[in-house]
Amino acid sequence: MQRLYDFIRRHPTGVDFFWALVVLGISVVSVVSPQPRGYGTDSTALILSLTVPLCAVIALRQRLPEKMLLLAVGLGVAQLALDVATVPADFAFLVIVYTVAAKGARWASRTALVTGLCASPVAQLRWSDGDLGIGANIAITVFQGVPFALAWVLGDSVRTRRAYFAQLEERAARLEKEREAQAKVAVAAERARIARELHDVVAHNVSVMVVQADGAAYVLDAAPDQAKKALETISSTGRQALAEMRRLLGVLRTGEHQEAGEYVPQPDVQQIEELVEECRGSGLPVDFKVEGTPRQLPSGVELTAYRIVQEALTNTRKHGGPNAGASVRLVYFDDGLGLLIEDDGKGAPHELYEEGGYDGQGHGLIGMRERVGMVGGTLDAGPRPGGGFRISALLPLKPAH
């Protein structure tokens, strides 16, 4: 049974030819039968001349539905004109009505419906039985017209169902494309975030190494122990930078993220104090204070706060001059975390900050604004009255989930 079903699905035209031959055989048997027809012509040749084309309508209905409909209409008109009464091959009229309703052009579907509904009353008028009353003839007309209406309704419902499934497939394909596009956008956003992380890691650690190297070279002869300590700081800072860079570049290389943050380091607010101690160890005086009651923060806010302080202190070392000092304030409000980082150094020209950064590669202040914007905060940066530079930010607090 399954093989038969598969064959029918793969060879619909062959199945139509088979049924056309079956209908043709039944029609031939009925034509050559010696029983009198009672009405209509008895000419075997004339009946067969219409029967064969009607069977052809069945055989070719799926290949040429519109043309077979026109052929069927023409054969129906010829049947009326030549007084060829109903034969088994007239089953082709129902078949073609269903076919064009299911897969034919819209004009063909409408034509099939109108023609099918008109066929029954016209045939009843052509071959009416005078012994029956008007009511009986009307009942016969309605009874003969119902199969045509049902055939069209069934075919149109099949068309509607196919269109619905085609719409579902199109929607699924569109959603798949949208998911792919969203995935590409997410990947691009993640890579941009990693690039910012990489910039912060490299800028901070390299600046520490440069400051320590300059100090070691200055005191190498006068204070060898201090120079040795500076070289040790350079070594440990370089190893830390390499480790973080390796994790970050591993994400870019593989395009995959492992759980538990194995690749990307996620500093938090608690590590700001360690960052300040590191800056103090490199020779930059930093005054650090926390105001308000510390509380749990969303991870995005924690990372943003850390990176802003890191970027600000890095650029104080780079642009503040040899005698610059800095201050860092963390203020916990009821609905936000405030950051205030100031220095009293000579600073870099304000245009350099606005044009995209301290390294001339489009980072710096723009990177800070991007980070703050991602968590819905505000950032204000510019020269400080009396000299130096000031960066203040307000990061909204949301319940950590």
N, C-alpha and C positions, 0 to 999 in steps of 0.2 A: 504493500500500500504506500509506503514511504517513497519507494522508487517511482511509483506511478505519479505521486504528487510532485516529486522533483522533476520528472519529465514534463509534466503539464506546465510547471512554472518556467522551465527553460525553453519549451517549444510551444508557446501559445498558438501560433499560426497553424502548426501541425495538428493540434487538437481541434481547431476550428475546421480544418479540412476534413477531419474524421467525422465530426458531427454534420457537416454539410453532406457528406456521402450518406450518412444514416438517414437524414431528412429526405435526400433525393431517392433513396431506396424505398422509404415508406410512401413517398408521393407517387412513384412509379407503380407500386403495388396497388395503391388506391385508384390510380387512373385506369389501369388495365383490368380492374375488377369488373365482372359482368353485372354487378348490381347497378340499377339505374340511379342517376344522380338526383332526379326529381326537379332540379332547376339549374339553369345555366347551360352552357354549351356542352355537348358530349364529345367534341372533337379532341381526340387523344393528342394529335400533333400540336394543336393550338395550346392545350393545357401544358404539355411538356415544354413548349417553346417559352412559357413563362416560368415553369418550375425550375429549369436549369439556371437561369439568371438569379432567381431568388436564392438558390443554394449557393451560388457564387457570392452573394451578399454576405452569407454566413461565413464563408471561407475567408473572405478578404476584409472583414469588418474592422479588424485591429490595424491592418496596414493602411487602409484607405477609408477611414470612417465617414468623412464628409462625402466623398464620391459615392460610396456604397449607399448612403442615405438618399442622395439624388437619384441613384439607380432604382432604389426601392420605391421612391415616390413615383417615378416614371412607370415602373412595372405595375404599381397599384392603379394608376390612371388607365393603363392599357387593359388591366384585368376588368375594370368597370366597363370600358368601352367595348371590349370584345366579348362581354358576357361570360367571363370565366369565373365561376363561383368559387367559394372558399376551398382551398386545397391544403394539405399538410405543410407545403412549402411556405405558406403564408406566415408560419412561425418566424420567418426571417424578419417580418415587420417588427415584432416584439424585440428580437435580438438587436436590430440596428437602432431602435429607439433607446434601449438600455446603453448601447455602446457609445453613441454620440453624447448621451447625457453624462456618461462617466468620463470620457476622454476626448470628445470632439470639441470643435470650436463652439463658442457661445451661440452664434447664429444657427449653427446646426442643431444644437440642443433645443433651442426655442422652436425651430422648424419641426423637429421630431415630435415635440409635445403637441403642437397645434395640429399637425398632420395625423398623429395617432388618435387624438380626441375626435377629429372629424371623420376618421375612417369608419367608425362603427355606425353613426347615423347615415352616412352616405351609402354604405353597403346595405343597411337595412332598407333604405328607400329603393335601392336597385333590385334587391331580391326579397322584397317583403312577401309575407304570407297573408294572402287575402282572407283566409279563414280565421285569422286572429284579430282580435279587437285592437283599438288604438292603445289601450293600456298595456296589453301584452307586448305589442311592438316596442313601446317605450321601455318596458322592462328589459326586453332582449337587447335593445340598444345600449342601455346603461350597463348591463351585464357584460356585453362585449367590449365596452369602452374601458371598464375597470382595469383589465390586464395592461392596456397601454399606459394608463396613468401610473399603475404600480411599477411598471418597467422603468418609466422615466424617473419616478421618485427614487427608486433603488439606485439607478445610475447616478443621479445627481448627489445622493448621499455618499456614494463612493467617491465622487469627485471632491466633495467637501472634505471627506476624511483624508484623502490624499493630499489636498492642499494644506490641511491642518498639520499633518505629519511633515510635509515639506517645510512649513513655517517653523515647526519645532526643530527640525534639523538645521535650518538656516540660523535660528536663534542660538542653538547650541554651538554652531561654528563661530558665530559672532562673539558669543561669550568666551569661547576658547581663545579667540584672537585678543579679546579685551584682557583676559587673564594673562596672556603672554606679554601684552604691552605693559600691563601693570607690574608684572614680574621684572621686565626690563627697566622700568622706571625705578622700582624698588632697588634693583641691583645698582643702577646709576647713583641713586641717592646714598646707598650704603658705601659705595666706592668714594663718593665725595666726602662723606663723613670720615672714612678711613684716611683720606688725604689730609683732612684737617687735623686728625689725630697725629698723623705722621709729621706734619709741619710743627705741631706743638712739641712733640717729643724731640725732634731733631733740633729745633730752635733753642729750646730750653737747655738740653744737655750739652750741645755744642758751645753755647755761650758760657756755660759753667766751665767747660774744659778750656776755652780760650782765656777766661779770666785767671784760672788756676795756672795755666801755662805761662802767662805773662808774669804772674807773681813769682812763680818758681824761677824763671829766668832772672828776675830782678834780685832775688835774695840767694841765688845759687852759691855764690862765693861767701857772702856774709853770714848766712844762716842755713847751712846744709840740711839741718833737721826740718826746718820749715819748708824748704824746697822739696825734701823727700815726702813730707805730708801732702804737699800740693800735687806731687806726681801720683801719689796713691789715690787722691781724690779724682784726678783725671782718669786713672785706670778704672776705678769702680764706676764712675759716671759713664765712661765709654762702654763698659760691659752692659750696664743697665740700658743704655740707648740701643746697643746692638740687639739685646734680647727683645725689647719692645718693638723695634723695627722688624725683627724676624717674625714676630707674631703678626704684626700688621700686614707685612708683605705676603705672609702665608695665606691670609684671607684673599688678597688680590690674586694670588697665583692659583689657588684652588677654586675660588668662587663659592666656597662652602663655609658654614659656620658650625663649629662644634659647641655642644652644650656647655653650660657653666662658665662661659666667657673665657675659654682656654686661649683663644687667639688674641682678642682685643682687650687691653687693660682698661679697667673702668675705675679711675680714681674717684674718691668721694671727698666730702667736706672735711672729714677727720684727717685726711692726708694733707690738707693745706698747711697745718702746723709743721709737718715734716718738710714740706716744700719751703716754708719760711726758714726752718733751721738749716736746710741745705744752702739757701741763699746767704744766710748769715755766715756759714762756714766758708763760703766762697769770697767773703769780704764785703758783702752788701748789707749795711745795717737796715734791719726791718723791724718796725714796731707792729706787733700783731695783737689784736684784741677781738674778743667775741662778746657781743651784747645781746641780751635777751636769753630766752630759754631754748637751748638746742633741742631739736625734735627730728623725727623721721622725715626724710625728704624723698621725693621721687628720684629714681636713679638718673633721669635726664637732667634734673636740676642740680644734683650733686656733681655730675660730670661737667656741666656748664660752668658752675661756680669755680671748680678747680682749674679748668682750662683758662678762664678769664684771669684769675690771679696769676697763674703760671705765665701767661702771655705778657701781662703787665710787668711783672718782675723781670722777666727776660729782657724786655725792651728798656727797662730802667738801667740794667747792667750795660746794654749795648749803646744807649744814647744819653744816659744821665751824666756821664763823666766820672772821674776818679773819686770825687768826694760826695757823690749822691747818696741819699738815704731814702727809704721808702716806708710807708705805713699801710697796713691792711686792716680793714674793719669788716667784720661779719655781724650783721644786725638781724636778729630774728624778729619779724613783726608777726601780727596775728594772721595775716594773709599773704605774707611774702618774705623773701630773704633778700636783704640789702647787702650790696658789696660796694666798698669804697677803697680804691687803691690810689695812693698819691705818692709822688716823689718830688724832691726839691732839686733835681738835676737840671742841666741845661736843656735836655730833651731834644727831640728831632722836630724839624719843621712840621707844622700842623698839616700842610698840604701833603706831606708824605703819608701821614696816617689816612687822610681822606682818599688818597689815590689808590690805596689798597694795601699798604703794609710796609712793614719795617724791612722786609727782605726784598722788596721790589718785585715780588712775584704774585701779587694779588691776594695776599693773606693779611695778617695784622688786624686792623680795626674791622675790615669787612668780615673776616672770619668770626670775630667776636659778635658782630651784629647778627650773623647767620645763626650762631649758637643760641643767642638770647631770643631771637625770633622763633626758633623751633620750640621753645618752652613757653612762648607767649609773654616774654618779659620786655623790658625797655632798657636801653643803654644810652648813656651820655658820656662823651669823651672829648677832651680838649685841654688846651693849656691852662695851668692853674695860676690864679693871681699871685704875683710875687715870684713866679718862676716855677718850672717843673711841669708836670703833667698830671691830670686827674682822670680817673675812669670810675664812673658810678653805674651800678646796674641794679635793677629790681626784678627779681625772679619770683613769679607767683607760686605759692605752695598749694598743692593739691594732695588729697589723701592718697597715701601710697597703697597700691593694690597688690 
